[in-house]
Amino acid sequence: MKIYITGASGLLGQKLVPMLENSGHQVIKMTRSEPADANEIQWDPLAESMEESLLKGCDVLVHLAGENIGEGRWTEAKKRRIRESRIQSTDLLARTIANMDDTPQAMIVASAIGFYGDRGDDVLTESSAAGTGFLPEVCKDWELAAKPARDAGIRTVHVRTGLVLSKDGGALQAMLTPFKLCVGGIMGDGKQYWSWISLEDIARLFHFAIENENISGPVNGTSPNSCTNREFTKTLGKVLSRPTIFPMPKFAVKLVLGEMGEALILPSANAIPEVATSNGFQFNHPNLEEALQAALKK
């Protein structure tokens, strides 16, 4: 298949692109900069419209691009970029492919388990309602922005990605320095659920969603074994052979990280991958300790 992908230079994109190419697919990277070769095209994610001819021959459109939510404090300008970079670009792509004479077979869009908000010990499946607050509202509108594609009969998938384990980016990378300096510890009260997934498995899940015609709508991109922050902390300390005796209470999380910490670190979301597993997806890293060892090459 001919697969167009945004966000190819990001953490997930860099893992997914070679995976798709090794499976025999042709991958066209959509970039905001000048194309480097024939396998790249330039686009503006915040434009009001785009030429349908840019996506000619597209079988599947994968949309990963968006402002990094874990980088920098959430000022009003940052929050505006987080929202606009996701919703406007998704709406633009969905409208464009919906109007094509030869529409793609599928549109696979990144989303996040931030959709659910802070839900305590509730077990969250893809049918669970959205939470309240900035991030749930962004995720809800992000998914709604793909409506033109759905209305045109295009199979549309929203992969609600959890905490991705990689030493090269994301939350795990940010946690490594304090842990290696022996000042790591639980965050908040440690009781909040963190729904995690290995980088390899989230890339494989996107690959699976691309090729599996039975999958549409929301898909939780999380391992089948979520854990509390306390469990995650203790396991990471064990893998790194470091103590975990320096907790960061809620007030400290809010003081140091601001609204970002309140939205990403403190909420509890026990999301399970019901759609993935019911469709036969097999996780390579379902166990946290083994997944951390693989991510850190231990």
C-alpha positions, 0 to 999 in steps of 0.5 A: 500500500501507499501510506502517507504519514505526518510526524514521521520524524517524531519518536513514534514515526521513526519507529513506524516508518521502517516497520512499514517499509520492511513490510513492503509498503511505500511510505510518503512522509508529509513534512513542513520543510522542503522535501528531501527526496521523492518520498516526501511532500510538503504541507502546512498543517495549519492551512485552511485547505490543501490540494487533493493532488498532494495525496493522489494514490494514498491508500492509508493516511497516518496522522501523528504530528502535533505539538509536544505536550511534554516539553515546556510549561503549559502557558496559554500560548503553549496550550493553544499550540497543543490544541490547534496543531492537533485539531486544525491539522486533523480537520484539514486532512479529513476534509481533503481526503473526504473530497477526493474522487478516489478516497483512501481506505483508512485514516489512522490518527493519533490520540491519547489516553488523556481523553479519559482524564482523572478516573481513579481506579475505574477500568477504562475501555474504548467505550468509556466516556471522556473526562473533564479538563483541558486534555480530555477536551483537546482529545475529544475535539481532536477525534471529532475533527476526523468526522469528514473522513468518517462521513465519507465512509473512510475507515477512521481509527483513533489510537489513544496512546498511553505512556510510551517507554523509550529512552530517547523521548517521552516521560521515561527519558525525562525520569531517567536523570533523577533516577540515575542520580538516586533522587527518583521516587513516587509522584503524587500519592503514587496511587494513580494508574499509569497506562504504559506501552513499549515503543515497539508495541505502539508502533506495531499497534499502528501497523496492525490498525493500518492493515486490519480492516475490522478496526475502526473508531477508538483503540487504546494504545496501552499494554494489558497490564497498567500499574500505579505510579508507585509500582512503576517507580519501584520497577524502574528503580529495580531495573536501574539498580537505584533507590526510589526514596525521594517522593515528589508530593502533589504540591511539588509536582504542581510547583515544578511542572505546573499545569502540565504536571497536573494533566500528565503526572497526577491523573489516574487512567487505568485504560485497557486495550480491549479493541486490540486484544479482541482483534488478536493483537499480541503484545511483545512487551506486556510485562513492565519490568521486561518492557523497561529492560528492553527500552533501556537495553538492560 
